[in-house]
Amino acid sequence: MPINEAAGWRPSNLTPQQKREQTIAIFARPQELALNNADAPTIEELQYMRMMLAKYGSKQSKIQEFDLNKPPKEPYIYQEYPRMVYHHESHQTTIVKNKQQFDDATEQGWSKSPWGAVEAETPDLLTPQERAEAANVDAQLIKKKRV
């Protein structure tokens, strides 16, 4: 038997009235205690409660159910700023937050269009003799089928 389990169930020696009072003392808020100890509410109080329920009860939104695997998404709303600008010479990027910063950046040589793909220079690793041999092997692999 684990240490944190009680040795056995022991009946309470409290009366039902005492149990009710103890439960209210533990779980009830002070407003609920006042309502439980007071007499029935007056007609004015009932009318006030009905008015508050009519006023605020209808504004509650209904519970919306959705799939946790596909939560609802907010529609995309285009915003011009913040925007990324590009410097083509140094291949740097920065973000501008408003039209003034964008105008300042364009005056300094930044552009709103990204640079194109950069092709790296590949050194020629094959000699002319090896290139001719590779072309010969390619030609043998792609022989025309006889009809």
Buried (B, 14 or more C-beta within 10 A) or exposed (E): EEEEEEEEEEEEEEEEEEEEEEEBEEEEEEEEEEBEEEEEEEEEEEEEEEEEEEEEEEEEEEEEEEEEEEEEEEEEEEEEEEBEBBBEEEEEEEEBEEEEBBEEBEEEEBEEEEEEEEEEEEEEEEEEEEEEEEEEEEEEEEEEEEE
